[in-house]
């Protein structure tokens, strides 16, 4: 009986937190992979990304 209270107050919430964190981390990882794939396609097709960038007309030189 004396081990049930620490398990309910520490272990169970900790395990639940790890599960929730893992769920959202996997969602973010999928989005990161998609963005990286798109970026690698752009890099492969562009010879120089810096020269293709349009100058900022609103900046004051």
N, C-alpha and C positions, 0 to 999 in steps of 0.2 A: 504493500500500500504506500510506503514512503517513497517509492520510485515512480509512482504514477504521476504525481504532481510535477516533478521536474520534466518528465517526458512530455506531458501535455503542455507545459509552459515554454519549453525550450526546443525540444527535438522536433515536434510536430510543426510549429511555425517555421522553423529553420528549413525543414524539408520542403514545406509548401513554398517558401520564398525561393529556394533553389529551382524548383519546378517552374515557377512563374518566370523567373529570370531566364531560364533556358528556353522557354517558349518564345519570349520576345527577342532573345538573342538570335534564334534561328530565323525569325522573320526579318530582322535587320541584316543577317548574313545573306539571305536570298536577295534582298534589295542591293546590297553591296556587290554581289556577284554580277547582277544584271548591269549595274553601272560600270563595273570594270570591263565587262565584255564590250559594252558600247564604246568606252574610252579606248580600248585596244583596237577596235575597228577604225576609229578616227585616226589614231596614231599610225596605223598601218597604211591608210590611204593618203595621209597628208605628209608632204615632204618637210614642211616647216610650219608649225602651228603659230609661231610668233609673227612671222611675216604675213600670214593670212588674217591676222586680227585687224579689225578696222580701228582707226584712230578715234579717240574720244573727242568729239567736237565741243563738248560742254566744259572741258577743263580749261583753266586759265594757265598759260605758259609763263 
